Amino acid sequence: MSAQDLDRDAEGLAALAASARAELVRGIDASGAWAEDPVWREAFAAVPRHLFVPYYYVGVSGGYERRWGQSPDPGARERWVRGAYADTPLATRLRDGELVSSSSQPSLMAMMLVALQVADGHRVLEIGAGTGYNAALLAHRLGDDDLVTTVDLEPEITESARRHLAAAGYHPVVVTGDGARGVPERAPFDRIIATCTLLSIPRAWLAQCRPGARILTPFATGLVALTVRDAEHAEGRFLHTPAYFVPLRGGVRSEPGSVHLGGLPRRARDHELFRFLLALTRGSLDPQEAYALWEREGQPQRERYGITLSGEHEWAWLDDPEGPYAWALPG
């Protein structure tokens, strides 16, 4: 291919990316995801997601198919661009056939960023750098790269995130380290957002937050938003939406294992709110006890549940932190 042909191809892909990005923004707009904080619309319209996913994997019969922007096939390059702006999660890193890193569904990212309640001047820590796309959105929103820190355990993940961010024109601080330990040298933080699921809330995060800070993290197939009172205390409720993320790798692991659901009605076994309750009460309630509670309380929505941290204690609860339904979480 001649240099002129390469230039035309690059221009065509750039135009396709701009069109696909505008279509993605319109779709998220229609969903109402950023209705409470429409400033995020401009961030999603400006940050080029395709630069953060130079390749990704899509599920096919028998495994995964790799799509990448340097394919010699023009049709494959177009499919790569269009897929980069689909409102779906993208598998970006596999190890022995297992997903270890992904780019989250953009509409879910939008909802989470709105729920984080970021304000001008806030210092934000992201746990799980992924492709760097979420850190770019935060850096664009805050207008100062130094306000955003993102951390990941895997050096190859942080290195590629740095490259993607630089290509898109953003330079937040990217740290290689255990997200469960936070990034104390960059503290204090006003907001912490995690893009990996947990079994318990790391105390290090609270210690690195200013009083009144907000922590938003996946937990038990949901998203919990905690308000930090001080280094020993935080509390908050779950958001309404389901959320499924890869586990945090490092000091706090999420390896729930299997649960035997024999004897329970299929409508409960297949109900995502019941499975949320099972995940939240694992180790405290057996499935039969969880089912009895779920029915007795009218199949409660996620917003009725919450988490409290106080000193050495951490517990989940239904309706009231001091009420009759509370379950200890691993500390």
Helices and strands as residue ranges (DSSP letters): H 3-31, H 39-46, G 49-52, E 55-60, E 63-68, H 74-84, E 90-95, E 98-103, H 106-116, E 124-127, H 133-142, G 145-147, E 148-152, H 155-168, E 173-176, G 179-181, G 184-186, E 189-194, H 203-207, E 209-219, E 222-230, E 233-238, H 266-269, H 272-280, H 287-296, G 302-304, E 305-310, E 313-318, E 326-328
